[in-house]
Amino acid sequence: MKNGFFRVAACVPRVTVADPMANARAIAELAREVDALGAELAVFPELSLTGYTCGDLFHNATLLDGCREAMKYLCEATRGLDVCLVAGVPRFAGCRLYNCAVAIHRGEEKCEVAKTYIPNYNEFYERRMFIPASAGGDENKTIFSRQATRLFNINGVMVGFEICEDLWVPVPPSCHAAMSGAMVVCNLSASPDLIGKREYITDLVRQQSARCICGYVYASAGFGESSTDLVFDGKAIIAENGRVLARNKRWQNGPQYVIHDIDIEALARDRLQTGTFADCALRENVEPYEVVSATMLNIEDLMEMESRAEFHEKLEEIKKRSLNTRKGPDLIRRIDPHPFVPADDAEIDRRADEIINIQVAGLARRLDATHCRSAVIGISGGLDSTLALLVTCKAFDRLGLDRKGIVAVTMPGFGTTGRTRGNALKLMTGLGVTSREIPIGPAVERHFADIGHDPEVHDVTYENSQARERTQILMDVANQTGGMVIGTGDLSELALGWATYNGDHMSMYGVNASIPKTLVKYLVRWFAFRAENGDVAEALIDIIDTPISPELLPADSNGDIAQKTEDLVGPYELHDFFLYYMLRYGFAPDRVYYLACEAFRSVYDESVIKHWLKTFYRRFFAQQFKRSCMPDGPKVGSVCLSPRGDWRMPSDASSALWLAAVEKL
């Protein structure tokens, strides 16, 4: 494991039915290929040493003798490899035959687990050849009962096993293995193809990885298996916590594999935060599994060494195979630089529709519960207020209310530009809401006089006075109309505290409270592509292209925006990335930094990422007091900062530990 990632491969070798030595060579060859790419675990199909379709030949002594010789060859052929490989092997013991998964590391058989559930319905009548590893009482136990509760420790990662049918039962063995500590589950399968079966199995694998909060590596038999009655398409799937990371192209005549990195640290954090995972283990009385280590020598072995020189020699050998010496590329998986935004257009369309409906449903319920027929919203011509207005319009439409009940107020101040004011007016007119324009300049200047502030001093007082004046206007207009003020602030602003306390920080319902800035832009674009009014679509596109700004400082000599938020607090795409991995997984600064460097390798220098990461932690801790009294708003995704639910943090918590960790990067 390196940087919290564990590299796995699902391998589909070409099979020669009933020729164990030929299959051992094929397995060894694939193992060498994935080892060169840094795989730490390589999973091969069920009964891959013989072929799954041997039928009654499994009871033939010649085949079983050939298996023993082939296993000797396979161990010797892979002795110099770092990868742990898991192959399917028939095992004869106690006058019984078992369908087993055997883990091999550096030339030694390390771990062996028999198939728990043997089907009696399939075309090969598997129970005719094999018996299950019983999980019953002492009178039913077989020689492999204890082995069925084994985990394999590979570079500090616990790996569990199940074989084909085991995944299809109501309670797969991987459930108990995961609750006993397995972070990755291998499934050695030989599943023939039928219409629709590939998608069904992919869903099974994906769902099981989600249910067990684990990585799941599935390898199924392919070309070379007997086609007497069935065809095997060679499925290879790698999934992680409900998401398919990789799967192969089927119907290949030659050997193939898929390889990917599983984020073990993310899985561990998810299990920590999911209390019901541990509760289920207690309820199910899951006993600790026996753990077998891939390491050739453990500390107890070292202590028995006769000489000190031998001790240190072996210790150095183990160190060379430690967690951070993996060969191959540093990281195979892509780290999405925008974790809040779906990766492809089709998914963005589906997700945007769902997000908007959550926002609309929340606001519609609040309007209905308070019997409000009016909503007041400040429109700046920026992204956040635009999204809030669009959501409010849809909520009114859902409730059958006249959009004229939406009072949209634009409040030009000292920094308002013609571009943002023009877009605000065009948007309000095109959406058919009640439009009001209330300049705040005279009121703020009077306020400066009242408190004795020099208007030429453009400090925090100068800026925040404008924000609070706007909020006062909105609250008073809401009183006039018997309505409620709709908040426009987003999740990113809440995280950074980029809001004026009791200014734009405050509202009566915040529809954008769990929408990060990087996602706001995509949602507005979604509306733009569906706008029936051409002026609305034009305004939305220009709003997307407008620099993000609170417009609290005067425009430049050309009348353009002078105060750009991202110049002051940093790129929102970086802050959203930091926020996601801090809140969603609770990662430490060094891992957040590593992931950010991977995700933004071609965009930002590492020094730039470190600078803004420090800014993020400093602001996040210092601004908690604003989040402690934030208005109600609908939760949309897995990351939310509501003090009533997802994020409870003292307002005076120290950031020293986190900032010190950033300094060490």
VEXSE-493049 format. One record per residue (C-alpha): x, y, z. Coordinates in Angstrom, 3 decimals. Example, Ala and Ser with C-alpha at 12.3 -4.5 7.8 and 13.67 -1.06 7.14 Angstrom:
{{12.300,-4.500,7.800}}
{{13.670,-1.060,7.140}}
This chain:
{{0.000,0.000,0.000}}
{{1.278,3.470,-0.899}}
{{-0.233,6.803,0.140}}
{{-3.291,4.914,1.356}}
{{-3.922,3.238,-2.012}}
{{-3.845,-0.528,-2.541}}
{{-3.274,-1.740,-6.108}}
{{-5.298,-4.734,-7.253}}
{{-5.744,-6.628,-10.510}}
{{-8.595,-8.837,-11.711}}
{{-7.028,-11.310,-14.139}}
{{-8.600,-13.550,-16.775}}
{{-6.062,-16.000,-18.216}}
{{-6.687,-18.160,-21.250}}
{{-7.739,-21.587,-19.961}}
{{-6.743,-25.045,-21.128}}
{{-9.329,-27.416,-19.672}}
{{-7.820,-30.263,-17.610}}
{{-4.204,-29.146,-18.184}}
{{-3.031,-27.716,-14.831}}
{{0.545,-27.099,-15.952}}
{{-0.522,-25.064,-18.986}}
{{-2.841,-23.047,-16.751}}
{{-0.122,-22.530,-14.147}}
{{2.111,-21.067,-16.844}}
{{-0.697,-18.771,-18.015}}
{{-1.366,-17.601,-14.450}}
{{2.337,-16.990,-13.817}}
{{2.661,-14.960,-17.014}}
{{-0.251,-12.677,-16.091}}
{{1.077,-12.392,-12.547}}
{{4.405,-11.164,-13.927}}
{{2.640,-8.538,-16.056}}
{{0.613,-7.034,-13.216}}
{{3.545,-7.304,-10.815}}
{{5.555,-5.096,-13.164}}
{{2.741,-2.524,-12.866}}
{{2.928,-2.586,-9.072}}
{{-0.115,-4.742,-8.318}}
{{-0.108,-5.955,-4.732}}
{{-2.993,-8.388,-5.211}}
{{-3.898,-10.332,-8.364}}
{{-7.139,-12.328,-8.392}}
{{-7.679,-15.189,-10.848}}
{{-10.911,-17.082,-11.638}}
{{-12.493,-20.002,-9.855}}
{{-10.662,-23.306,-10.436}}
{{-8.300,-21.433,-12.736}}
{{-5.580,-24.044,-12.261}}
{{-7.680,-26.774,-13.910}}
{{-10.460,-24.967,-15.698}}
{{-13.951,-24.849,-14.217}}
{{-15.575,-27.168,-16.752}}
{{-13.671,-30.386,-16.028}}
{{-16.808,-32.137,-14.758}}
{{-16.238,-35.657,-13.397}}
{{-12.543,-35.374,-14.215}}
{{-12.256,-33.544,-10.891}}
{{-12.597,-36.951,-9.222}}
{{-9.792,-38.391,-11.309}}
{{-6.491,-38.971,-9.527}}
{{-4.476,-37.973,-12.579}}
{{-5.971,-34.481,-12.671}}
{{-5.497,-33.972,-8.934}}
{{-1.902,-35.192,-9.112}}
{{-1.346,-32.793,-11.998}}
{{-2.698,-29.970,-9.836}}
{{-0.135,-30.656,-7.138}}
{{2.708,-30.526,-9.646}}
{{1.298,-27.375,-11.252}}
{{1.077,-25.665,-7.866}}
{{4.742,-26.428,-7.226}}
{{5.588,-24.871,-10.566}}
{{3.375,-21.830,-9.934}}
{{4.977,-21.182,-6.554}}
{{8.461,-21.462,-7.980}}
{{7.628,-19.342,-11.033}}
{{6.322,-16.477,-8.879}}
{{8.896,-16.668,-6.101}}
{{10.584,-13.449,-7.200}}
{{7.376,-11.426,-7.532}}
{{6.053,-8.939,-4.980}}
{{2.418,-9.441,-5.983}}
{{0.207,-11.773,-3.959}}
{{-1.813,-13.905,-6.338}}
{{-5.017,-15.767,-5.543}}
{{-5.864,-18.689,-7.804}}
{{-8.688,-21.224,-7.900}}
{{-7.591,-24.778,-7.064}}
{{-9.378,-28.078,-6.283}}
{{-8.156,-29.499,-2.987}}
{{-8.513,-33.115,-1.842}}
{{-8.592,-33.598,1.934}}
{{-10.245,-36.132,4.232}}
{{-11.685,-38.066,1.289}}
{{-13.482,-34.940,0.183}}
{{-12.901,-32.435,-2.585}}
{{-13.064,-28.685,-2.019}}
{{-13.292,-25.757,-4.408}}
{{-10.637,-23.453,-2.973}}
{{-9.010,-20.073,-3.289}}
{{-5.284,-20.303,-2.575}}
{{-3.165,-17.211,-1.921}}
{{0.476,-17.427,-3.003}}
{{3.191,-14.945,-2.089}}
{{6.872,-15.178,-2.978}}
{{6.754,-18.859,-3.737}}
{{4.725,-19.964,-0.723}}
{{1.085,-20.929,-0.270}}
{{0.030,-18.563,2.468}}
{{-3.729,-18.824,2.821}}
{{-6.430,-21.233,1.692}}
{{-10.216,-20.807,1.832}}
{{-12.859,-23.198,0.505}}
{{-16.082,-22.192,-1.216}}
{{-18.858,-21.784,1.329}}
{{-21.933,-22.304,-0.855}}
{{-21.928,-24.961,-3.564}}
{{-24.807,-24.601,-6.049}}
{{-26.876,-27.611,-7.022}}
{{-28.863,-25.910,-9.759}}
{{-26.254,-24.973,-12.328}}
{{-25.462,-26.815,-15.517}}
{{-22.411,-28.523,-14.045}}
{{-24.121,-29.801,-10.880}}
{{-21.161,-28.558,-8.872}}
{{-22.269,-30.442,-5.755}}
{{-21.607,-33.623,-7.665}}
{{-17.892,-32.803,-7.443}}
{{-17.353,-30.578,-4.386}}
{{-18.574,-30.125,-0.843}}
{{-18.871,-26.764,0.960}}
{{-16.815,-25.408,3.809}}
{{-19.444,-25.912,6.493}}
{{-20.289,-23.099,8.864}}
{{-22.432,-25.344,11.062}}
{{-21.887,-26.882,14.482}}
{{-19.040,-29.188,15.452}}
{{-20.831,-32.277,14.141}}
{{-21.041,-30.694,10.662}}
{{-17.611,-29.131,10.501}}
{{-15.254,-30.056,7.731}}
{{-11.508,-29.749,7.509}}
{{-11.928,-26.339,5.851}}
{{-14.414,-24.825,8.314}}
{{-11.785,-22.842,10.180}}
{{-10.115,-21.699,6.991}}
{{-13.395,-20.166,5.820}}
{{-12.915,-17.479,8.473}}
{{-9.449,-16.418,7.396}}
{{-8.239,-13.015,6.285}}
{{-5.039,-12.426,4.369}}
{{-2.845,-9.490,5.437}}
{{-1.159,-7.961,2.388}}
{{0.985,-4.900,3.147}}
{{-1.267,-4.018,6.062}}
{{-4.522,-4.498,4.128}}
{{-6.882,-7.259,5.251}}
{{-8.223,-9.283,2.328}}
{{-11.185,-11.657,2.469}}
{{-12.292,-14.358,0.046}}
{{-15.447,-15.710,-1.459}}
{{-16.023,-17.864,-4.505}}
{{-18.701,-17.280,-7.162}}
{{-21.994,-18.509,-5.640}}
{{-20.991,-17.101,-2.258}}
{{-21.891,-13.633,-3.561}}
{{-25.399,-14.670,-4.624}}
{{-26.699,-15.884,-1.249}}
{{-28.764,-13.682,1.125}}
{{-25.797,-13.135,3.453}}
{{-22.551,-13.507,1.491}}
{{-19.454,-14.552,3.464}}
{{-17.892,-11.209,2.508}}
{{-20.347,-9.474,4.854}}
{{-18.855,-11.195,7.883}}
{{-15.330,-10.929,6.507}}
{{-15.756,-7.163,6.107}}
{{-17.208,-6.784,9.584}}
{{-14.208,-8.702,10.886}}
{{-11.793,-6.302,9.213}}
{{-11.465,-7.170,5.516}}
{{-11.025,-3.970,3.493}}
{{-10.825,-5.823,0.164}}
{{-12.786,-8.881,-0.925}}
{{-11.704,-11.239,-3.728}}
{{-14.269,-13.206,-5.677}}
{{-12.945,-16.068,-7.791}}
{{-15.767,-16.892,-10.168}}
{{-16.669,-19.019,-13.174}}
{{-19.929,-17.511,-14.295}}
{{-21.067,-18.389,-17.837}}
{{-22.636,-15.623,-19.834}}
{{-26.367,-15.257,-20.386}}
{{-28.422,-12.362,-21.707}}
{{-28.239,-9.498,-19.215}}
{{-26.019,-11.379,-16.780}}
{{-23.020,-9.091,-17.046}}
{{-24.959,-6.048,-15.863}}
{{-26.619,-8.087,-13.136}}
{{-23.264,-9.293,-11.801}}
{{-21.772,-5.809,-12.083}}
{{-24.638,-4.494,-9.948}}
{{-24.110,-7.314,-7.433}}
{{-20.427,-6.487,-7.124}}
{{-21.052,-2.748,-6.925}}
{{-23.780,-3.117,-4.301}}
{{-21.773,-5.567,-2.199}}
{{-18.817,-3.185,-2.179}}
{{-21.193,-0.470,-0.944}}
{{-22.863,-2.654,1.680}}
{{-19.523,-3.820,3.066}}
{{-17.742,-0.463,2.559}}
{{-14.912,-2.307,0.886}}
{{-13.002,-2.840,-2.301}}
{{-14.235,-5.789,-4.344}}
{{-12.169,-7.641,-6.968}}
{{-14.112,-10.017,-9.213}}
{{-12.435,-12.315,-11.764}}
{{-14.430,-14.832,-13.777}}
{{-13.460,-17.590,-16.206}}
{{-13.049,-16.718,-19.868}}
{{-11.923,-18.112,-23.200}}
{{-10.758,-21.699,-23.147}}
{{-13.439,-23.076,-20.851}}
{{-15.553,-25.791,-22.438}}
{{-18.337,-24.577,-24.735}}
{{-20.241,-27.893,-24.636}}
{{-23.331,-26.202,-23.239}}
{{-22.240,-22.719,-22.157}}
{{-19.933,-19.857,-23.064}}
{{-17.686,-17.970,-20.647}}
{{-17.061,-14.321,-21.412}}
{{-14.287,-13.552,-18.900}}
{{-15.626,-10.832,-16.611}}
{{-13.168,-8.742,-14.610}}
{{-14.555,-6.050,-12.298}}
{{-13.031,-3.845,-9.617}}
{{-15.406,-1.867,-7.402}}
{{-15.044,0.366,-4.369}}
{{-17.801,1.378,-1.976}}
{{-20.611,1.374,-4.525}}
{{-18.628,2.567,-7.525}}
{{-17.210,0.486,-10.361}}
{{-13.595,1.536,-10.817}}
{{-12.769,-0.715,-13.752}}
{{-14.168,-3.557,-15.804}}
{{-12.819,-5.301,-18.860}}
{{-13.940,-5.735,-22.439}}
{{-15.434,-9.203,-22.720}}
{{-15.163,-11.853,-25.432}}
{{-11.386,-11.687,-25.748}}
{{-9.537,-14.795,-26.956}}
{{-6.328,-13.950,-25.170}}
{{-5.484,-13.252,-21.527}}
{{-6.504,-9.910,-20.058}}
{{-6.749,-8.001,-16.808}}
{{-7.944,-4.757,-15.254}}
{{-5.830,-2.997,-12.646}}
{{-6.725,-0.163,-10.304}}
{{-5.930,1.501,-6.985}}
{{-8.381,1.077,-4.103}}
{{-8.465,3.899,-1.562}}
{{-8.093,2.006,1.708}}
{{-7.888,5.146,3.816}}
{{-11.177,6.443,2.420}}
{{-12.845,3.109,3.174}}
{{-11.492,3.124,6.725}}
{{-12.803,6.659,7.315}}
{{-16.202,5.720,5.925}}
{{-16.441,2.751,8.271}}
{{-15.442,4.955,11.169}}
{{-18.170,7.471,10.349}}
{{-20.820,4.806,9.684}}
{{-21.716,3.719,13.199}}
{{-24.190,1.106,11.995}}
{{-21.348,-0.853,10.388}}
{{-19.882,-1.683,13.803}}
{{-23.383,-2.065,15.289}}
{{-24.178,-4.746,12.720}}
{{-20.984,-6.623,13.548}}
{{-21.998,-6.697,17.213}}
{{-25.546,-7.765,16.414}}
{{-24.323,-10.551,14.146}}
{{-21.835,-11.711,16.797}}
{{-19.021,-11.612,14.277}}
{{-16.001,-13.254,15.825}}
{{-12.460,-12.217,14.893}}
{{-11.118,-13.987,11.828}}
{{-7.761,-15.703,11.769}}
{{-5.267,-13.424,10.035}}
{{-2.565,-14.872,7.795}}
{{0.249,-12.523,6.807}}
{{1.800,-12.254,3.365}}
{{5.100,-11.278,4.992}}
{{7.497,-14.182,4.814}}
{{8.845,-13.497,8.288}}
{{7.095,-11.838,11.196}}
{{8.618,-10.300,14.311}}
{{8.352,-13.578,16.251}}
{{10.419,-15.293,13.547}}
{{13.004,-12.549,13.730}}
{{13.352,-12.852,17.483}}
{{14.286,-16.503,17.053}}
{{17.214,-15.687,14.747}}
{{20.440,-17.065,16.186}}
{{22.677,-14.104,15.358}}
{{22.227,-10.370,15.474}}
{{23.579,-10.089,11.923}}
{{20.958,-12.536,10.662}}
{{18.270,-10.565,12.494}}
{{19.211,-7.288,10.824}}
{{19.635,-8.947,7.437}}
{{16.108,-10.291,7.531}}
{{14.730,-7.059,8.964}}
{{16.195,-5.117,6.041}}
{{14.646,-7.641,3.647}}
{{11.228,-6.936,5.118}}
{{11.785,-3.182,4.978}}
{{12.551,-3.396,1.267}}
{{9.109,-4.865,0.763}}
{{7.408,-2.304,2.961}}
{{4.531,-0.035,2.154}}
{{6.251,2.603,0.033}}
{{8.447,0.587,-2.308}}
{{5.784,-0.333,-4.841}}
{{6.969,-0.458,-8.430}}
{{5.007,0.738,-11.437}}
{{3.164,4.059,-11.828}}
{{2.663,6.101,-8.671}}
{{-1.110,6.153,-8.995}}
{{-3.321,4.469,-11.563}}
{{-6.659,5.920,-10.598}}
{{-7.650,9.433,-11.599}}
{{-8.318,11.857,-8.766}}
{{-11.239,14.016,-9.846}}
{{-10.329,17.694,-9.345}}
{{-14.024,18.535,-9.006}}
{{-15.468,15.877,-6.679}}
{{-18.797,17.692,-6.310}}
{{-19.391,17.767,-10.076}}
{{-20.316,14.632,-12.081}}
{{-17.704,13.659,-14.640}}
{{-19.804,13.313,-17.799}}
{{-22.609,15.317,-19.388}}
{{-25.232,12.581,-19.045}}
{{-24.550,12.243,-15.333}}
{{-24.498,16.025,-14.879}}
{{-27.933,16.246,-16.472}}
{{-29.381,13.531,-14.236}}
{{-27.704,14.823,-11.099}}
{{-28.636,18.463,-11.752}}
{{-32.290,17.533,-12.098}}
{{-32.120,15.695,-8.771}}
{{-30.297,18.518,-6.977}}
{{-32.693,21.185,-8.215}}
{{-35.666,19.092,-7.156}}
{{-34.231,18.691,-3.650}}
{{-33.774,22.455,-3.368}}
{{-37.233,23.124,-4.762}}
{{-38.887,20.555,-2.488}}
{{-37.251,22.065,0.596}}
{{-38.284,25.614,-0.228}}
{{-41.782,24.600,-1.321}}
{{-42.327,22.808,1.990}}
{{-41.104,25.820,3.983}}
{{-43.355,28.198,2.022}}
{{-46.305,25.874,2.506}}
{{-45.658,25.397,6.231}}
{{-45.417,29.150,6.848}}
{{-48.338,29.968,4.516}}
{{-46.106,32.409,2.669}}
{{-47.226,33.637,-0.704}}
{{-44.262,35.937,-1.100}}
{{-40.512,35.417,-1.272}}
{{-37.898,38.167,-1.214}}
{{-34.494,37.662,-2.753}}
{{-31.552,39.952,-3.441}}
{{-30.271,39.711,-7.022}}
{{-26.696,40.792,-7.675}}
{{-26.165,39.420,-11.154}}
{{-23.826,36.785,-9.724}}
{{-24.037,32.986,-9.720}}
{{-25.399,32.334,-6.235}}
{{-28.322,34.760,-6.280}}
{{-29.153,33.616,-9.810}}
{{-29.413,29.979,-8.738}}
{{-31.500,30.929,-5.709}}
{{-33.900,32.912,-7.922}}
{{-34.245,30.058,-10.408}}
{{-34.983,27.591,-7.604}}
{{-37.520,29.971,-6.066}}
{{-39.324,30.287,-9.402}}
{{-39.600,26.510,-9.705}}
{{-40.851,26.257,-6.109}}
{{-43.576,28.796,-6.847}}
{{-44.495,26.893,-10.001}}
{{-44.731,23.642,-8.036}}
{{-47.047,25.256,-5.482}}
{{-49.160,26.887,-8.192}}
{{-48.258,30.378,-6.979}}
{{-47.946,33.455,-9.164}}
{{-44.312,34.341,-9.816}}
{{-45.221,37.967,-9.150}}
{{-45.117,36.925,-5.511}}
{{-41.356,36.661,-5.858}}
{{-39.921,40.083,-5.071}}
{{-36.463,40.235,-6.635}}
{{-34.504,43.232,-5.410}}
{{-31.335,44.542,-7.027}}
{{-29.421,46.907,-4.755}}
{{-26.577,48.657,-6.603}}
{{-23.786,49.873,-4.368}}
{{-20.327,51.375,-4.638}}
{{-18.876,48.413,-6.545}}
{{-21.795,47.431,-8.762}}
{{-20.890,47.283,-12.444}}
{{-23.108,47.799,-15.448}}
{{-22.581,44.195,-16.456}}
{{-23.939,42.625,-13.284}}
{{-26.754,45.173,-12.918}}
{{-27.809,44.630,-16.531}}
{{-27.848,40.852,-16.157}}
{{-29.841,41.107,-12.932}}
{{-32.512,43.287,-14.562}}
{{-32.685,41.128,-17.692}}
{{-33.019,37.966,-15.598}}
{{-35.781,39.343,-13.375}}
{{-37.782,40.621,-16.336}}
{{-37.405,37.389,-18.289}}
{{-38.504,35.222,-15.372}}
{{-41.639,37.260,-14.788}}
{{-41.036,38.112,-11.133}}
{{-41.672,41.396,-9.351}}
{{-38.573,43.500,-9.877}}
{{-37.398,46.277,-7.571}}
{{-34.247,48.382,-7.653}}
{{-33.167,50.028,-4.420}}
{{-29.744,51.779,-4.531}}
{{-27.937,51.501,-1.210}}
{{-25.397,54.315,-1.708}}
{{-27.258,57.155,0.077}}
{{-28.238,54.964,3.048}}
{{-24.706,53.634,3.512}}
{{-23.183,57.118,3.263}}
{{-25.602,58.294,5.953}}
{{-24.562,55.304,8.039}}
{{-20.882,56.215,7.595}}
{{-21.698,59.686,8.893}}
{{-23.599,58.240,11.857}}
{{-20.714,56.020,12.961}}
{{-17.960,58.426,11.948}}
{{-16.372,56.371,9.192}}
{{-14.390,57.979,6.392}}
{{-15.889,56.690,3.078}}
{{-12.468,56.997,1.465}}
{{-11.187,54.249,3.739}}
{{-12.088,51.047,1.921}}
{{-11.719,48.667,4.830}}
{{-13.896,45.908,6.284}}
{{-16.307,48.497,7.708}}
{{-16.723,50.009,4.250}}
{{-17.510,46.595,2.758}}
{{-19.647,45.066,5.485}}
{{-21.817,48.154,5.918}}
{{-23.040,47.614,2.364}}
{{-23.738,43.920,2.928}}
{{-25.691,44.611,6.112}}
{{-27.662,47.418,4.493}}
{{-28.736,45.058,1.745}}
{{-29.830,42.438,4.265}}
{{-31.797,45.050,6.223}}
{{-33.611,46.093,3.058}}
{{-34.506,42.508,2.201}}
{{-35.779,41.773,5.712}}
{{-37.909,44.922,5.733}}
{{-39.334,44.216,2.264}}
{{-40.222,40.723,3.490}}
{{-42.146,42.351,6.348}}
{{-43.917,44.590,3.838}}
{{-44.996,41.693,1.640}}
{{-45.616,39.079,4.324}}
{{-42.885,36.934,2.807}}
{{-39.582,35.358,3.675}}
{{-36.036,36.214,2.654}}
{{-34.417,33.510,0.540}}
{{-30.691,33.116,1.281}}
{{-28.229,32.930,-1.582}}
{{-24.953,31.955,0.150}}
{{-23.386,28.640,-0.898}}
{{-21.469,25.847,0.823}}
{{-18.047,27.132,-0.245}}
{{-18.724,30.559,1.244}}
{{-19.887,28.944,4.479}}
{{-16.706,26.871,4.648}}
{{-14.450,29.899,4.169}}
{{-16.635,32.298,6.121}}
{{-16.816,34.489,2.999}}
{{-19.979,36.224,4.156}}
{{-20.721,39.264,6.273}}
{{-21.939,38.209,9.696}}
{{-25.600,39.197,9.995}}
{{-25.351,40.493,6.438}}
{{-25.575,38.124,3.472}}
{{-24.836,35.451,6.078}}
{{-28.439,35.720,7.268}}
{{-31.788,34.818,5.683}}
{{-34.991,32.940,6.499}}
{{-34.203,29.901,4.339}}
{{-30.922,29.207,2.535}}
{{-31.584,27.157,-0.599}}
{{-27.904,27.040,-1.617}}
{{-26.525,26.081,1.792}}
{{-25.147,22.722,0.662}}
{{-24.275,23.610,-2.938}}
{{-20.512,24.254,-3.415}}
{{-19.372,27.026,-5.724}}
{{-17.979,24.633,-8.349}}
{{-21.401,23.013,-8.641}}
{{-23.388,26.270,-8.719}}
{{-21.953,27.120,-12.138}}
{{-23.037,23.766,-13.602}}
{{-26.548,24.121,-12.200}}
{{-26.952,27.587,-13.682}}
{{-25.706,26.250,-17.018}}
{{-28.281,23.453,-16.758}}
{{-31.007,26.092,-16.475}}
{{-29.500,28.105,-19.341}}
{{-29.702,25.174,-21.747}}
{{-33.382,24.694,-20.875}}
{{-34.483,28.306,-20.768}}
{{-37.451,29.033,-23.034}}
{{-36.821,32.767,-22.905}}
{{-33.874,33.868,-25.033}}
{{-33.063,36.870,-22.826}}
{{-32.944,34.610,-19.760}}
{{-30.612,32.160,-21.505}}
{{-28.351,35.015,-22.659}}
{{-28.223,36.503,-19.163}}
{{-27.458,33.132,-17.583}}
{{-24.557,32.443,-19.951}}
{{-23.039,35.850,-19.251}}
{{-23.502,35.402,-15.492}}
{{-21.550,32.134,-15.740}}
{{-18.720,34.000,-17.466}}
{{-18.660,36.892,-14.976}}
{{-15.801,36.879,-12.409}}
{{-16.963,35.975,-8.902}}
{{-17.109,39.130,-6.760}}
{{-19.054,40.634,-3.847}}
{{-18.717,44.008,-5.637}}
{{-18.174,45.913,-2.394}}
{{-15.231,47.956,-3.681}}
{{-15.452,50.523,-6.518}}
{{-14.990,49.298,-10.091}}
{{-11.760,49.966,-11.948}}
{{-11.201,52.861,-14.363}}
{{-12.876,50.879,-17.148}}
{{-15.984,50.166,-15.116}}
{{-15.056,46.512,-14.681}}
{{-15.044,44.411,-11.518}}
{{-11.980,45.266,-9.435}}
{{-12.620,43.018,-6.442}}
{{-12.302,39.370,-7.507}}
{{-13.010,36.857,-4.760}}
{{-10.619,34.173,-5.968}}
{{-7.719,36.633,-5.944}}
{{-8.335,37.121,-2.244}}
{{-9.314,33.722,-0.842}}
{{-7.966,31.463,-3.570}}
{{-9.460,29.335,-6.352}}
{{-12.819,27.889,-5.389}}
{{-12.012,24.650,-7.196}}
{{-9.132,24.106,-4.766}}
{{-11.153,25.037,-1.698}}
{{-14.031,22.792,-2.747}}
{{-11.555,19.954,-3.220}}
{{-10.063,20.549,0.253}}
{{-13.528,20.795,1.777}}
{{-14.729,17.556,0.210}}
{{-11.848,15.437,1.462}}
{{-11.754,17.053,4.881}}
{{-15.472,16.649,5.579}}
{{-16.373,13.575,3.546}}
{{-13.459,11.433,4.745}}
{{-11.770,13.380,7.542}}
{{-8.389,13.117,5.830}}
{{-5.330,14.707,7.401}}
{{-3.666,17.697,5.642}}
{{-0.856,15.589,4.172}}
{{-3.296,13.307,2.371}}
{{-5.513,16.153,1.206}}
{{-2.376,17.799,-0.157}}
{{-1.209,14.612,-1.890}}
{{-4.594,14.106,-3.554}}
{{-4.766,17.768,-4.597}}
{{-1.318,17.579,-6.150}}
{{-2.419,14.520,-8.121}}
{{-5.716,16.081,-9.194}}
{{-4.310,19.498,-10.182}}
{{-0.876,18.375,-11.392}}
{{-1.145,20.289,-14.672}}
{{-2.975,23.302,-13.210}}
{{-1.217,24.489,-10.028}}
{{2.302,24.219,-8.663}}
{{2.632,22.298,-5.415}}
{{3.656,25.501,-3.619}}
{{0.425,27.168,-4.744}}
{{-1.659,24.239,-3.498}}
{{0.129,24.339,-0.147}}
{{-0.447,28.100,0.175}}
{{-4.188,27.873,-0.398}}
{{-4.494,24.733,1.748}}
{{-3.117,26.729,4.653}}
{{-5.602,29.508,3.892}}
{{-8.407,26.962,3.839}}
{{-7.650,25.519,7.279}}
{{-7.080,28.932,8.806}}
{{-10.375,30.334,7.530}}
{{-12.357,27.137,8.111}}
{{-11.539,27.099,11.817}}
{{-11.758,30.848,12.367}}
{{-15.187,31.188,10.715}}
{{-17.070,28.408,12.495}}
{{-19.006,30.980,14.543}}
{{-20.858,32.004,11.376}}
{{-21.889,28.431,10.680}}
{{-23.063,27.887,14.245}}
{{-26.037,30.184,13.626}}
{{-26.711,29.670,9.927}}
{{-30.324,29.538,8.677}}
{{-32.176,26.370,7.743}}
{{-31.581,24.959,4.275}}
{{-31.922,21.631,2.427}}
{{-29.126,19.077,2.494}}
{{-28.266,18.016,-1.051}}
{{-25.120,15.853,-0.974}}
{{-22.888,13.935,1.410}}
{{-21.064,17.099,2.535}}
{{-22.996,19.661,4.540}}
{{-22.118,22.209,7.235}}
{{-25.408,22.519,9.079}}
{{-24.737,22.833,12.831}}
{{-27.972,20.927,13.453}}
{{-26.884,17.782,11.690}}
{{-23.759,17.074,9.689}}
{{-21.120,19.346,11.202}}
{{-20.857,20.121,14.901}}
{{-17.712,21.957,15.870}}
{{-16.860,24.407,18.644}}
{{-16.458,27.961,17.387}}
{{-13.259,28.401,19.370}}
{{-11.475,25.204,18.229}}
{{-7.777,25.704,17.500}}
{{-6.410,25.194,13.996}}
{{-2.801,24.909,15.241}}
{{-2.532,21.154,14.691}}
{{-3.732,21.374,11.090}}
{{-1.628,24.419,10.218}}
{{1.455,22.773,11.688}}
{{0.790,19.722,9.531}}
{{0.584,21.936,6.429}}
{{3.890,23.603,7.303}}
{{5.584,20.195,7.309}}
{{4.497,19.400,3.758}}
